[in-house]
Amino acid sequence: MTVSAGLLLVFLATSAICVAGIVVIGRARRAARDSGAGGEALASRAETQRLLAANWARVEQTARSNGMSEEEIERVRANVLGLHDG
Protein backbone atom coordinates (compact mmCIF):
# COMPACT_ATOMS: atom_id res chain seq x y z
CA MET A 1 0.00 0.00 0.00
CA THR A 2 1.46 3.33 -1.00
CA VAL A 3 1.42 6.50 1.06
CA SER A 4 -1.06 8.19 -1.27
CA ALA A 5 -3.47 5.25 -1.01
CA GLY A 6 -3.21 5.38 2.80
CA LEU A 7 -3.91 9.11 2.84
CA LEU A 8 -6.88 8.62 0.52
CA LEU A 9 -8.27 5.95 2.86
CA VAL A 10 -7.85 8.24 5.90
CA PHE A 11 -9.52 11.11 4.02
CA LEU A 12 -12.49 8.96 2.95
CA ALA A 13 -12.96 7.58 6.48
CA THR A 14 -12.80 11.06 8.00
CA SER A 15 -15.29 12.38 5.44
CA ALA A 16 -17.72 9.51 6.14
CA ILE A 17 -17.52 10.15 9.90
CA CYS A 18 -18.17 13.89 9.40
CA VAL A 19 -21.17 13.30 7.16
CA ALA A 20 -22.63 10.77 9.61
CA GLY A 21 -22.14 13.24 12.47
CA ILE A 22 -23.86 16.03 10.57
CA VAL A 23 -26.83 13.77 9.82
CA VAL A 24 -27.14 12.61 13.45
CA ILE A 25 -26.85 16.15 14.83
CA GLY A 26 -29.42 17.43 12.31
CA ARG A 27 -31.92 14.76 13.28
CA ALA A 28 -31.36 15.42 16.98
CA ARG A 29 -31.91 19.16 16.51
CA ARG A 30 -35.07 18.54 14.49
CA ALA A 31 -36.41 16.15 17.14
CA ALA A 32 -35.64 18.65 19.90
CA ARG A 33 -37.35 21.45 17.99
CA ASP A 34 -40.45 19.33 17.30
CA SER A 35 -40.78 18.25 20.92
CA GLY A 36 -40.22 21.82 22.16
CA ALA A 37 -43.96 22.51 21.95
CA GLY A 38 -44.58 20.09 24.81
CA GLY A 39 -45.38 17.32 22.37
CA GLU A 40 -48.75 18.85 21.63
CA ALA A 41 -49.93 19.01 18.05
CA LEU A 42 -51.13 22.32 16.71
CA ALA A 43 -54.88 22.75 16.86
CA SER A 44 -56.70 22.45 13.59
CA ARG A 45 -58.89 25.23 12.28
CA ALA A 46 -62.04 23.20 13.01
CA GLU A 47 -60.95 22.57 16.61
CA THR A 48 -60.25 26.28 17.07
CA GLN A 49 -63.67 27.19 15.66
CA ARG A 50 -65.38 24.71 18.02
CA LEU A 51 -63.51 26.14 21.00
CA LEU A 52 -64.39 29.73 20.09
CA ALA A 53 -68.04 28.85 19.43
CA ALA A 54 -68.33 26.99 22.74
CA ASN A 55 -66.89 29.98 24.61
CA TRP A 56 -68.37 32.73 22.47
CA ALA A 57 -69.64 34.88 25.37
CA ARG A 58 -66.14 35.09 26.81
CA VAL A 59 -64.60 35.75 23.38
CA GLU A 60 -67.07 38.58 22.76
CA GLN A 61 -66.45 40.09 26.21
CA THR A 62 -62.68 39.98 25.67
CA ALA A 63 -63.01 41.51 22.19
CA ARG A 64 -65.06 44.42 23.55
CA SER A 65 -62.69 45.03 26.44
CA ASN A 66 -59.79 45.19 23.96
CA GLY A 67 -61.51 47.82 21.83
CA MET A 68 -62.98 45.77 19.00
CA SER A 69 -65.93 47.44 17.28
CA GLU A 70 -69.37 45.84 17.06
CA GLU A 71 -68.94 45.45 13.30
CA GLU A 72 -65.67 43.58 13.77
CA ILE A 73 -67.23 41.34 16.41
CA GLU A 74 -70.15 40.57 14.09
CA ARG A 75 -67.75 39.66 11.26
CA VAL A 76 -65.79 37.34 13.54
CA ARG A 77 -69.01 35.79 14.87
CA ALA A 78 -70.17 35.11 11.30
CA ASN A 79 -66.84 33.48 10.42
CA VAL A 80 -66.58 31.41 13.58
CA LEU A 81 -70.18 30.23 13.65
CA GLY A 82 -70.32 29.70 9.89
CA LEU A 83 -72.94 32.37 9.26
CA HIS A 84 -71.07 34.24 6.53
CA ASP A 85 -72.60 34.67 3.12
CA GLY A 86 -71.15 32.13 0.63
JOFENBEL-V950040 format. One line per field, one symbol per residue. ss: DSSP state (h for helix, s for strand, l for the rest). Layout:
ss=???
This chain:
ss=llhhhhhhhhhhhhhhhhhhhhhhhhhhhhhhhhhlllllllllhhhhhhhhhhlhhhhhhhhhhllllhhhhhhhhhhhhlllll
